[in-house]
């Protein structure tokens, strides 16, 4: 097959296919005596796997997985995949936790959960969310967080409601929402003045997580198929 043959299946340019080979996302192609690349079903399977990985994990991560496969480091490739699944699981758990917290808030405005985290410092809250204190100060600057101040020290004090707002902001930020939109949603939750913006945001993010999970399933199947093709090609080479 020629580069254009591989490219046509996915609506790519022939140059994109050559670039993928150059970057190690496809195995090296043999050449004709006149220097033209010769692609095989191995390369076609590699391209399908790479593009599926990009859809599931992004271009950089998909490339890293394919590079690891072609370097013979399957364990590293699987580790990257495992981390992607772990992140989706954390996002799902956070989504559920925030939804439960919001439902509780709207059912009983002004009532804090007994098992909610106690007052936290900015460093403790940053550690809990795995963000920097500067990020929390930025959120405070746009009105997402409104922590009280310790009268003795002047330090910020984040109580249960603040932690809930920060968890919600963190979730929506991961979903790609701008800070101004997040501030509006959090204000709605804080005042219990309406749930439509929040419901739309959470439903949208849940749909994104579902789509990503399905993309990961497809990528796993494509990568598994490519590994099988590689194995068969290797056995044929050994017999030859």
KETI-858221 format. One record per residue (C-alpha): residue number from 0; chain; x, y, z negated. Coordinates in steps of 0.5 Angstrom, whole numbers, always signed. Each point is the difference from the previous one (the first is absolute). Last residue first. Layout:
<rs>
R   lumfi   kedren       X       Y       Z
R     NUM        A       X       Y       Z
...
</rs>
This chain:
<rs>
R   lumfi   kedren       X       Y       Z
R     239        A     +23     -34     -14
R     238        A      -3      -3      -6
R     237        A      +2      +5      -4
R     236        A      -3      +6      +5
R     235        A      -7      -4      +0
R     234        A      +0      +0      -8
R     233        A      +2      +7      +0
R     232        A      -6      +2      +5
R     231        A      -5      -4      -5
R     230        A      +2      +3      -6
R     229        A      +0      +7      +3
R     228        A      -7      -2      +3
R     227        A      -2      -2      -7
R     226        A      +3      +6      -3
R     225        A      -4      +4      +5
R     224        A      -7      -3      -2
R     223        A      +2      +1      -8
R     222        A      +1      +8      +2
R     221        A      -7      +0      +4
R     220        A      -4      -3      -6
R     219        A      +4      +4      -5
R     218        A      -2      +6      +4
R     217        A      -7      -2      +1
R     216        A      -1      -1      -8
R     215        A      +4      +7      -1
R     214        A      -5      +3      +5
R     213        A      -6      -2      -4
R     212        A      +3      +2      -6
R     211        A      +1      +7      +3
R     210        A      -7      +0      +2
R     209        A      -3      -1      -7
R     208        A      +5      +5      -3
R     207        A      -2      +5      +5
R     206        A      -8      -2      -1
R     205        A      +1      +1      -8
R     204        A      +4      +7      +2
R     203        A      -6      +2      +3
R     202        A      -5      -3      -5
R     201        A      +4      +4      -5
R     200        A      +0      +7      +3
R     199        A      -8      -1      +2
R     198        A      -2      -1      -7
R     197        A      +5      +5      -3
R     196        A      -3      +5      +5
R     195        A      -7      -2      -1
R     194        A      +0      +0      -8
R     193        A      -3      +6      -2
R     192        A      +1      +5      -6
R     191        A      +3      -5      -5
R     190        A      +5      +6      -2
R     189        A      +6      -4      +0
R     188        A      -2      -4      +6
R     187        A      -2      +5      +4
R     186        A      +7      +4      -2
R     185        A      +3      -6      +2
R     184        A      -3      +0      +7
R     183        A      +2      +7      +1
R     182        A      +7      -1      -2
R     181        A      +1      -6      +4
R     180        A      -2      +4      +7
R     179        A      +5      +6      -2
R     178        A      +5      -5      -1
R     177        A      +0      -3      +7
R     176        A      -3      -8      +0
R     175        A      +5      -5      +3
R     174        A      -3      -6      -4
R     173        A      +6      +0      -4
R     172        A      -2      +7      -2
R     171        A      -7      -2      -2
R     170        A      +2      -6      -5
R     169        A      +5      +5      -3
R     168        A      -5      +5      -1
R     167        A      -5      -5      -3
R     166        A      +5      -2      -5
R     165        A      +2      +7      -2
R     164        A      -7      +2      -1
R     163        A      -1      -7      -4
R     162        A      +6      +2      -4
R     161        A      -2      +7      -1
R     160        A      -7      -3      -3
R     159        A      +4      -4      -5
R     158        A      +4      +6      -2
R     157        A      +6      +3      +3
R     156        A      +4      +4      -5
R     155        A      +5      +6      +4
R     154        A      +5      +3      -5
R     153        A      -1      +6      -4
R     152        A      +4      -2      -6
R     151        A      -5      +1      -6
R     150        A      -6      +2      +4
R     149        A      +0      -7      +5
R     148        A      -2      +2      +6
R     147        A      -6      -2      +4
R     146        A      +0      -4      +7
R     145        A      -4      +3      +6
R     144        A      +2      -5      +5
R     143        A      -3      +1      +7
R     142        A      +0      +7      +0
R     141        A      +5      +2      +6
R     140        A      +6      +2      -5
R     139        A      -2      -6      -5
R     138        A      +1      -5      +6
R     137        A      +7      +3      +1
R     136        A      +2      -1      -7
R     135        A      -2      -7      +1
R     134        A      +5      -1      +6
R     133        A      +5      +4      -4
R     132        A      +0      -5      -6
R     131        A      +1      -6      +6
R     130        A      -4      -5      +2
R     129        A      -1      -8      -3
R     128        A      -7      +1      -2
R     127        A      +2      -2      -7
R     126        A      +7      +3      +0
R     125        A      -3      +7      +2
R     124        A      -5      -1      -6
R     123        A      +5      -1      -5
R     122        A      +5      +6      +3
R     121        A      -6      +5      +0
R     120        A      -1      -2      -7
R     119        A      -6      -5      -2
R     118        A      -6      +1      -5
R     117        A      -3      -7      -1
R     116        A      -2      -5      +6
R     115        A      -7      -2      +1
R     114        A      -2      -6      -5
R     113        A      -6      +4      -3
R     112        A      -2      +3      +7
R     111        A      -2      +7      -1
R     110        A      -7      +3      +0
R     109        A      -1      +7      +3
R     108        A      -5      -2      +6
R     107        A      -2      -7      -2
R     106        A      -3      -4      +6
R     105        A      +5      +5      +5
R     104        A      +6      -1      -4
R     103        A      -1      -8      +0
R     102        A      -1      +0      +7
R     101        A      +6      +4      +1
R     100        A      +4      -4      -5
R      99        A      -2      -7      +4
R      98        A      +1      +4      +7
R      97        A      +7      +1      -3
R      96        A      +2      -7      -2
R      95        A      -3      -3      +6
R      94        A      +4      +5      +5
R      93        A      +6      -1      -5
R      92        A      -1      -8      +1
R      91        A      +0      +0      +7
R      90        A      +6      +5      +1
R      89        A      +4      -5      -4
R      88        A      -2      -6      +4
R      87        A      +2      +4      +6
R      86        A      +6      +2      -3
R      85        A      +2      -8      -1
R      84        A      -2      -2      +7
R      83        A      +5      +5      +2
R      82        A      +5      -2      -5
R      81        A      -1      -7      +3
R      80        A      +1      +2      +7
R      79        A      +7      +3      -2
R      78        A      +2      -6      -4
R      77        A      -2      -5      +6
R      76        A      +5      +4      +5
R      75        A      +5      +0      -6
R      74        A      -1      -8      +0
R      73        A      +0      -1      +7
R      72        A      +7      +3      +1
R      71        A      +3      -3      +6
R      70        A      +2      +7      +3
R      69        A      -6      -1      +5
R      68        A      -5      -1      -5
R      67        A      +3      +6      -5
R      66        A      -1      +4      +6
R      65        A      -7      -2      +2
R      64        A      -2      +2      -8
R      63        A      +4      +7      +1
R      62        A      -3      +2      +6
R      61        A      -7      -2      -3
R      60        A      +2      +5      -6
R      59        A      +2      +5      +4
R      58        A      -6      +0      +5
R      57        A      -5      +0      -5
R      56        A      -3      -6      -5
R      55        A      -6      -3      +4
R      54        A      +0      +3      +6
R      53        A      +7      +0      +1
R      52        A      +0      -8      -2
R      51        A      -5      -1      +6
R      50        A      +5      +4      +4
R      49        A      +6      -5      -2
R      48        A      -4      -6      +1
R      47        A      -2      +1      +7
R      46        A      +7      +2      +2
R      45        A      +3      -6      -3
R      44        A      -5      -4      +3
R      43        A      +1      +3      +7
R      42        A      +8      +0      -1
R      41        A      -1      -8      -2
R      40        A      -4      -1      +6
R      39        A      +6      +2      +5
R      38        A      +3      +7      +2
R      37        A      +5      +0      +5
R      36        A      +4      +7      +0
R      35        A      +3      +3      +7
R      34        A      +7      +0      +0
R      33        A      +2      -2      +7
R      32        A      +2      -7      -2
R      31        A      -7      -1      -4
R      30        A      +1      +2      -7
R      29        A      -2      -3      -6
R      28        A      -5      +3      -5
R      27        A      +2      +2      -7
R      26        A      -5      -2      -6
R      25        A      -5      +5      -1
R      24        A      -1      +5      -5
R      23        A      +8      +1      +0
R      22        A      +0      +7      +2
R      21        A      +2      -1      +7
R      20        A      -5      -5      +1
R      19        A      -6      +5      -3
R      18        A      +3      +5      +5
R      17        A      +0      -4      +6
R      16        A      -7      -1      -2
R      15        A      -2      +7      +0
R      14        A      +4      +1      +6
R      13        A      -5      -5      +4
R      12        A      -6      +5      -3
R      11        A      -5      -3      -4
R      10        A      -7      -1      +1
R       9        A      +0      -7      -4
R       8        A      +0      -5      +5
R       7        A      +3      +4      +5
R       6        A      +7      +1      -4
R       5        A      +2      -7      +0
R       4        A      -1      +0      +8
R       3        A      +3      +6      +1
R       2        A      +6      -2      -4
R       1        A      +1      -6      +5
R       0        A      -2      -7      -1
</rs>
